[in-house]
Amino acid sequence: MDLLEPGVPEIQWEEIAECPVKRLDGAAVQIRNLLYVFAGYATIDEIHSHVNVLDLMTNTWIDTFDMPKEMAHSHLGMVTDGRFVYVVTGQYGPQCRGPTNLNFVLDTETKSWDRLPPLPVPRYAPATQLWRGRLHVMGGSKEDRWEPALEHWSLAVKDGKAVETKWRAEIPIPRGGPHRACIVFGDRLFVIGGQEGDYKPKPGSPIFKCSRQREVVYSDVYMLENAAKSWKAMPPMPKPDSHIEFAWVIVNDSIVIVGGTTEKNPVTKKMVLVGDVLQFSLTKMRWKIIGRMPYRVKTTLAAFWDGWLYFTSGQRDKGVDDPAPKKIVGKTWRTKLRLVL
C-alpha cells in the first residue's frame, strides 16, 4: 500500500524538537522516558560517533556524549535491559566499508563504556535481542555487506557484563540478511522483514565507494520459542519491508512498525520507501496497516511513551509523487496512538 492510497486511517502527526544532527542507519534504544540515539551517517562520506538523548516527557534533546573510538558507526546491532545498552558489531567508517566484530556495552547511569567478547566473525546489521539471560545475534550480512548470513550466536550476560568468554552457536535463522526488526514478547523471539543483499564497496576503491547491487526485500516473519528445535514461520507482513531494525515499538500486545523500504520500482529499479504504520497483533497473529506517516522514510528510530508514538531521523522520500530516497533528516514526530485489535 502506498502513502497516498485511500482506505488507510488518518493519523495526526505533531512535529517536535529536531534531533541535533541528521542521521541515517543509526541505532536507538528506549529506557523509560529517554530515547538514546546512536551513530549513523551524516552523509555517505561523514559518520557520527556520538549519542543524542531525547527526553520524551519534555520533548527536548537533553544530552550528547561520545562513543568509543573503536566502535562501529552504522548498521549496529543493539538492545537494552533497561540500564545497560549492548552494542554488537556494525560498519566502521563511511561509504561502504565492511563490518567489525567488536562489541561494547554502555552503562546509561554512569555513561561509561566496557567491552564484550568479539563475535566469531564480523557481521553487518545483524538482528539482536536479549532473551532468557542471553544476548542473541542473528543473520545480517557477511564481510562483503552483501552475502546473507544465517548464523545465530548467543552470549550469557548480566548487569552489563559477559558471564561467558565465548559465543555459543544457536539455531540458524531460516533466511539471512540485514535491516530487520528483532523483538522478544511473551518468551518468544521474533525476527521480522529484512532483505537479502546490500550495497558493496566498489572493487579497488580506496574509499570503499558504494556500488549498487541486487537486493531482495521480503516480508517473512519467524518466531523461536524456548526449547524449540527450529524457527516457525508466522504470518508475513502486508508487504516486503526492510530498514526497520529500530523502527518498532511494543504497545500492549502489538508490535507497531513505522516506515522502511519495500521492493524496488520495477522500471527505474530505484529504492521505494514506505510511509505506512503497521500493527501486528501478537494475540491474533494478524497484520494491518493503521495509518500513514508525514512522509515515506527508512531507518526511523522509534519510541513509545505515555500513549504517544514517536519517530526521528532517517532518509525521506523525494516528495508526494516520488517514493525514492533523497534527504537525510533529523526531524522528530509524534502522534497519539489508539490501537484497535
C-alpha angles and dihedrals in degrees: 000000000000128000094257100038112124125243098052115118117255116250122196111220126197121202115223134178113331119238111262089244136027113243142182126192092010125145135234144186130187122223110184107301095348126090113200112203118195139198122312136144121302087188131343087271099041129058135190123236101184144076127244121198126211119198105215092196094061099022090231134123104242110173147026128188138163131263122223112281091237094052121107119258104215144007092042128169108228142171138157136215092205097277110026123057116211113208119196128196118296136155119314113212137359133302111024105323117155129261130270128223095219120120132196141184128214124207101211093196095058099021088229125142132217136178130252125201110282120252115259088252135003118274132193118222097339123184107256134189145149112242130168094343095313135104107232124202120185140176121328119140130302126247094291091059089234113066110084116238123215100186120121123195135175137196128196110240136176132179093349096311133104112244090197133044097219137046118247123226113242136182108307116239116252094237127026134210143097138273100053133134118248119195140171118211130160093353091305126117117219129193113192134193123323136140145260114237133010141193115310130207111263109254111260095007110143090209095043090244112203117255122195115246136179113280131186115205115200142190098216121142122193132185132199120197126198112279091008115141095210142022118264122223112235131194107300125240117271087257137356111289132182138166090053103119093122098018096095141086134182115236116182102307097340138088113221119198126190124203130324135147131292137190116324123258104275092222106036095028088220121145114266117215125214124235099180132111108219130200126199114191108215092199097049094029089224134135129215138165108243103180151327132271125231087259139347111278141164133214094024118176109225137197139171125211135161093345095314125118113211136189133176141181130001134115117300134204129271091249146300093304098039121059095185116115121261127145126041106224141193097197118137124210138181138188133186102251121218112180125196117196 
